[in-house]
Amino acid sequence: TNLPSDPFIAYSRVTEHYPDGSYVEYIFEDYENKPDWYDYSLYISRSHQKVFRYEQEVIKCDDGDSSYPISIKKTLLPQYKDFSNCRGKMLSKSEFDSDGILKKKTSYTYSDVLECQRQMFYNTIIDFTELPLQIYSSRLTNEVEHTYDGNKCIATSTFYGYNENGQIAYVGHDSDSVTTYHHYKYMLEEDETLDNAALRAAITDVVQTKNTMGNTYIISNTHYQYESGGNSKPVRILRYEGEVPAICNNMQNVYGIPEGFKMKD
């Protein structure tokens, strides 16, 4: 977690040069375009008494018999938004030939996700400061590739979706209308109880679907089976390849092989 007093050192641009004169240029998310910042919106709406207040406390002396009152200043700082986990993400990759002509460029788009929030406290004997803190991360949502050939440019796009646990739920491509879905199961560590569970995710199905004339077809399905007891290594893998109409459980957005079609062990 970076605080305003900490130095910020990170790559923003990296260039790889090759013996034939070609090179690749990488652009990264850095502090300039993804800084941390204080959110004053809630802070301004608070009354002065809530932001700065003084409370009387009684301090006992070392002899244990006498005591004296002191006034402790309690300060509530504006909410601090930490984006350090977002910095360092690749924004673009550009490939140039030996003449410096751009041949391919891939751009990446991310969405910011609130990972956690907590209160930070800094105190001395007469000063008590509270800092509300939010920590963000980012998830890749879109990847666009431009390929150049003379005056021609071919663009393809890949998009990503996530489930409520932050794992990739699907990957889609606009060029071929194919979408790959990922389904998971969650298992307890063997030495843990439900009261203090650390769940591990194990993928159960990887399903590729294709949309043709408004209809969805499964073109492949890989199913993973596991032993009970929290072992995350599959003990059996079943595969199906071949275009069949997909059956979708709309409540869970889970595609399955229609009854009667067998999968290879």
Salt bridges, closest charged atoms under 4 A:
GLU25 OE2 - ARG13 NH1 3.11
ASP36 OD1 - ARG87 NH1 3.01
ASP39 OD2 - LYS81 NZ 3.97
GLU55 OE2 - ARG53 NE 3.07
GLU55 OE1 - LYS74 NZ 3.04
ASP112 OD2 - LYS34 NZ 2.85
GLU189 OE2 - ARG200 NE 3.19
ASP205 OD1 - HIS223 ND1 2.97
ASP265 OD2 - ARG236 NH2 2.68
